[in-house]
Amino acid sequence: MTALVQHASDKFPGLLVVINHDTGETFASKSALAKLIGKQSIYVSNHEDALLRMGKKVNPLSAEILTAQGLRMGKFFDEAFISSLILKYRDDLVVGIMSYGIRAVLQQYVGFNINDQNSKEQKLLTAWRLERTQSVYAHKLFVLACKANKLPGGHAHNMMTTLCYGLTAEQSRKLPIVSEELDITVGLNHQPSVEQIRRIAMMKCLFSGYRTGTWQERVVRAYNASNTD
């Protein structure tokens, strides 16, 4: 069975495109492209001739496709040709097409595929990195507050981590971070999960805003206030 299947458009009655169900590639016939640009078919032929005169490759696909009426032979133009035709005759479609194209190209560059079986892991890892970035800013605020108020930041930090997950900052800093969601080791830090990163960061921000109480009282107060359970 051919992988090339004809699809009709509800938005543009009479517009028929051919999609390769194995690769996702999209093709269109001369009459379909004429419908798309709102011109007669001769404009599509003239554009093909102009590209050939400029030395550009135009390789129409001659293939059997599956239609509602059964298998049919036809000649179809590929995405590169369709793009050049749209640039010439339908500049109103360019921005929308570019948006989809930019997304596809840039995500391909960084190895992200929304439909990939690992996309859930990619999203979780992205969330983890975002929380880590926010954690850095919270820690800077915490350090500045400790210096300004002459509070023992190291001791306060150790008390925070001990309250949150039973280890001092020095002890937990030696442990590898193993994300249960990702089932991978993602680095060395004393805040191994997204939830712990978020809570420690919240505690540091709260602690930095307090103006009264000993440093121990401020840590306990921040710990209690950061409990979102």
C-alpha positions in Angstrom: 0.0 0.0 0.0 1.3 3.4 -0.9 2.2 5.8 1.9 1.1 8.8 -0.3 -2.4 9.8 0.7 -4.5 12.6 -0.6 -6.1 15.0 1.9 -8.8 17.6 1.3 -9.0 21.0 2.9 -12.1 22.3 4.7 -10.7 25.8 4.8 -9.9 25.9 1.0 -12.6 23.8 -0.8 -11.1 22.0 -3.7 -7.5 22.2 -2.3 -6.1 18.7 -2.2 -2.6 18.0 -0.8 -0.7 14.7 -0.7 1.0 13.6 2.5 3.5 10.9 2.9 2.2 9.1 6.0 5.7 7.5 6.6 7.8 10.7 6.4 5.3 13.5 6.9 6.4 15.2 3.6 3.8 17.2 1.9 3.2 17.5 -1.9 0.6 19.3 -4.1 -0.5 19.1 -7.7 -0.4 21.9 -10.1 -4.1 22.5 -9.8 -4.0 22.4 -6.0 -1.2 25.0 -6.0 -3.1 27.2 -8.4 -6.1 27.0 -6.0 -3.7 28.0 -3.1 -2.3 31.1 -4.8 -5.6 32.1 -6.4 -4.3 31.9 -9.9 -4.6 29.8 -13.0 -2.5 26.7 -13.4 -0.3 28.5 -16.0 1.2 30.6 -13.2 2.4 27.4 -11.5 3.9 26.2 -14.8 5.6 29.6 -15.5 7.1 29.6 -12.0 8.5 26.1 -12.6 10.0 27.3 -15.9 11.5 30.4 -14.2 13.2 28.3 -11.6 14.6 25.9 -14.2 16.0 28.9 -16.2 17.8 30.1 -13.0 19.4 26.7 -12.6 17.3 25.6 -9.7 16.3 22.0 -9.2 12.7 21.2 -9.7 11.9 17.5 -9.2 8.2 16.9 -9.4 7.1 13.6 -7.9 5.3 11.2 -10.3 3.7 8.6 -8.1 0.6 6.6 -7.3 -1.4 8.1 -4.5 -4.4 6.9 -2.5 -7.5 9.1 -3.0 -11.1 8.7 -2.0 -11.8 7.2 -5.4 -8.9 4.7 -5.1 -5.3 4.7 -6.4 -4.4 7.4 -8.9 -1.2 8.4 -10.7 -0.2 12.1 -10.6 2.5 14.7 -10.7 3.2 16.5 -7.5 5.5 19.4 -6.4 7.5 19.2 -3.2 7.7 21.5 -0.2 10.7 23.5 -1.6 8.7 24.4 -4.7 5.6 25.1 -2.8 7.6 27.5 -0.5 9.0 29.4 -3.4 5.6 29.7 -5.0 4.0 31.1 -1.8 6.9 33.6 -1.4 6.1 35.0 -4.8 2.3 35.0 -4.8 1.0 34.7 -1.2 3.1 36.8 1.1 0.2 36.9 3.6 1.0 33.2 4.3 4.7 33.7 4.8 4.6 34.7 8.5 2.5 31.8 9.5 4.6 29.3 7.6 7.8 30.9 9.0 6.5 30.5 12.5 6.1 26.8 12.0 9.4 26.5 10.2 11.3 28.4 12.8 9.9 26.2 15.5 10.8 23.0 13.6 14.4 24.2 12.7 15.4 25.5 16.1 13.9 22.5 18.0 15.8 20.3 15.6 19.0 22.2 16.3 18.6 21.5 20.1 17.5 18.0 19.7 13.9 18.5 20.9 11.0 16.6 19.4 7.6 17.2 20.9 6.3 13.9 19.5 9.4 11.9 20.6 8.9 9.2 23.1 11.4 11.0 25.4 9.6 14.4 25.2 8.2 13.9 28.7 11.8 13.4 30.0 12.9 16.5 28.0 10.2 18.6 29.6 11.0 17.4 33.1 14.7 18.1 32.6 13.8 21.6 31.3 11.7 22.2 34.4 14.6 21.0 36.6 17.0 23.4 34.9 14.6 26.3 35.2 14.2 25.6 38.9 18.0 25.5 39.3 18.3 28.9 37.6 15.7 30.4 40.0 17.5 28.7 42.9 20.8 30.6 41.9 19.1 34.0 42.2 17.5 33.0 45.5 20.9 32.0 46.9 22.4 35.3 45.8 19.7 37.2 47.6 20.2 35.0 50.7 24.0 35.6 50.7 23.5 39.4 50.4 20.9 39.4 53.2 23.2 37.4 55.5 26.1 39.8 54.9 24.0 42.9 55.3 22.5 41.6 58.6 25.7 39.9 59.8 24.0 36.5 60.0 25.9 33.2 59.7 24.8 32.2 56.2 26.6 28.8 56.3 24.9 27.7 59.5 21.5 29.0 58.3 22.0 27.1 55.0 22.9 23.9 56.8 19.8 24.2 59.1 17.6 24.7 56.0 18.9 21.6 54.2 18.7 19.5 57.5 15.1 20.5 58.0 14.2 19.8 54.4 15.9 16.5 53.8 17.9 15.5 56.8 21.4 16.3 55.6 23.6 19.3 56.0 24.6 21.2 52.9 28.1 19.8 53.1 26.9 16.2 53.4 24.3 16.4 50.7 26.6 18.3 48.3 28.7 15.1 48.0 25.7 13.1 46.8 24.8 12.7 43.1 21.4 14.0 42.1 19.3 11.1 40.8 16.0 12.3 39.4 13.3 9.7 40.0 11.2 11.2 37.2 14.0 11.1 34.7 15.8 8.0 36.1 19.1 9.7 35.3 21.9 11.4 37.2 21.8 15.1 36.4 24.6 16.6 38.4 26.0 17.3 41.8 24.1 19.6 44.1 22.5 19.5 47.5 19.0 20.1 46.1 18.3 16.9 44.2 14.7 17.2 43.2 12.5 20.0 41.7 10.4 20.1 44.8 13.5 20.5 47.1 15.0 23.1 44.8 11.8 25.1 44.9 11.4 24.8 48.7 15.0 25.8 49.5 14.8 28.7 47.1 11.5 29.8 48.7 13.1 29.5 52.2 16.0 31.6 51.2 13.8 34.4 49.8 11.6 34.4 52.9 14.6 34.3 55.2 16.1 37.3 53.3 13.0 39.3 53.9 12.7 38.8 57.7 13.9 41.7 59.8 13.4 40.3 63.3 14.4 37.2 65.2 17.6 35.2 65.5 18.9 33.4 62.5 17.6 30.1 63.8 14.1 31.6 64.4 14.1 33.0 60.8 15.0 29.6 59.4 12.2 27.8 61.2 9.8 30.6 60.3 10.8 30.3 56.6 10.6 26.5 56.8 7.1 26.6 58.1 6.0 29.3 55.7 7.4 27.3 52.7 5.4 24.2 53.5 2.9 23.9 50.7 1.6 20.4 51.6 
